[in-house]
Amino acid sequence: MPKRKRRPAPPTQAKRAQPTSGVWTKALFAALGAVLVKGADMLDNLDRLPNAVTSTAHHAYEWWAVDQAWSGGWTDEGCIDCPVPDVFITINLLVRNGIASGEVQTPPMIGKLPYPHLLIDGKKVDGTVTGIFYDYVGGRKTKFAAFTLAAHGNDRVITVIEDPLGIFPKQPGDLFKTGRYEEAVEAAPAPSK
């Protein structure tokens, strides 16, 4: 049987241009050179990448979850018209997803408690934080006082509801913001559930 002749390609179809071996050779040597020169750095960066992504995601979540208007340092120290000028209160507060945590200090605590501060556990609902001042005594959570902290413009007004040891000021006082929430994030313990 006679051989069939191959038909030529129609003129409308363009032939694919085949890359020359020189381009591929140059690309291969460039990639090999980059790996040899910066290979350790490339592997080190690949090793750090998951931690960097996790850290960035954590910071973004903290920024979104932390109530920046409420979190931070608050005090009435330096108040000129305070009811009791020598008794002041200092609070480091962190409000995250409506849960308040932190610590509180006041000078009368020094004589009545063996530790210089109490912890805060509370909830923020509609512009008011309601909670307790507590610490762990004998491995158990012990409540020392109850309080409300309400917004009053840019300041906060604290009212101590229960205070059996008498270590907090009796009248409500205006608290002024003294620090950013980043400082309170580092100082405050993890919120209890």
Stockholm file with secondary structure:
# STOCKHOLM 1.0

chainA/1-193         MPKRKRRPAPPTQAKRAQPTSGVWTKALFAALGAVLVKGADMLDNLDRLPNAVTSTAHHAYEWWAVDQAWSGGWTDEGCIDCPVPDVFITINLLVRNGIASGEVQTPPMIGKLPYPHLLIDGKKVDGTVTGIFYDYVGGRKTKFAAFTLAAHGNDRVITVIEDPLGIFPKQPGDLFKTGRYEEAVEAAPAPSK
#=GR chainA/1-193 SS CCCCCCCCCCTTSCCCCCCCHHHHHHHHHHHHHHHHHHHHHHHHHHHHHHHHHHHHHHHHHHHHHBCTTTCEEEECTTCTTCSSTTCCCEEEEEEETTEEEEEEECTHHHHHSSSSCEEEEEEEETTEEEEEEEEEETTEEEEEEEEEEEEETTEEEEEEEECTTCCSCSSCEEEEECSCHHHHHHHSCCCCC
#=GC SS_cons         CCCCCCCCCCTTSCCCCCCCHHHHHHHHHHHHHHHHHHHHHHHHHHHHHHHHHHHHHHHHHHHHHBCTTTCEEEECTTCTTCSSTTCCCEEEEEEETTEEEEEEECTHHHHHSSSSCEEEEEEEETTEEEEEEEEEETTEEEEEEEEEEEEETTEEEEEEEECTTCCSCSSCEEEEECSCHHHHHHHSCCCCC
//
